[in-house]
Amino acid sequence: MVATARNRTAVDALAEKHPDRVLALQMDVTRHAQIDEAVRQTIARFGTVDVLINNAGYGVVGAVEETPEEELRAQMETNFFGAVAVIRAFLPQFRQQGHGAIVNLSSMGGRLSYPGFGAYSASKFALEGISEALAQELKPLGIKVLIVEPGQFRTDLAGAGMRHMPEIAAYAKSVGPIRQFARTMHGTQEGDPRKAAHAIDLALRDENTPLRLQLGRDAVDAIRSHAEGMLGDLKHWESLAVDTRITG
């Protein structure tokens, strides 16, 4: 197994505990040279790649107007472009070996959004869109793509992995409750990361690996409700929608 992090000390302990099984590498997904070096060392050490897991990312809390363009671009660079860069770097190896799986960690926020999470959801929406196309491109080559949509899990996303934007008073009513929730949720999430990892493993081993895997009751309920709302709107406005064809 190869474990990577921007700060390698975050994964060194794992490699020291399992020196024969784990290779710890420094890799910032926004630095292509580090990605290429990680690919080189991975192939040199293990020869093949069974599963690539893209879970590098962080969150931004703030209304769209509260989020400066540089923060929005940085969010996309890590959560979207960074993941795509890693995938593209490993694809030649996947194609050569003719098997494997790519797991992209999205979020329930990759299917729906809330006030204050526009930047974060935009990055995850983009990741899901490219993953859906990628899954169809790679299926004939024997390579799986799995999009994982977790709800609240007890990781560091809501701690050091969350950036809070400056507040504009006009958004206190719409974004305020979400902002407060984001500041207090760290360490209280019900989701167990170990159980999430086990669920991902089971989904990958199944003959019918889904394109999307929701994790957590909150994710299942929210995504189901959102989908039902979309279907309701589709039905209600269907006659108007289809009446836009050229008739003359």
GIRA-V175653 format. One record per run of one state. SS is the DSSP state (A for helix, B for strand, O for the rest). FROM is the first residue (numbers start at 0). LEN is the number of residues. If there is no record, write none. Layout:
# GIRA-V175653
SS|FROM|LEN / SS|FROM|LEN
This chain:
# GIRA-V175653
O|0|1 / B|1|4 / O|5|3 / A|8|9 / O|17|5 / B|22|4 / O|26|5 / A|31|15 / O|46|4 / B|50|4 / O|54|4 / B|58|3 / O|61|7 / A|68|29 / O|97|2 / B|99|6 / O|105|2 / A|107|3 / O|110|7 / A|117|22 / O|139|3 / B|142|8 / O|150|2 / B|152|1 / O|153|8 / B|161|3 / O|164|4 / A|168|16 / O|184|6 / B|190|1 / O|191|1 / A|192|13 / O|205|6 / B|211|4 / O|215|1 / A|216|20 / O|236|1 / A|237|5 / O|242|6
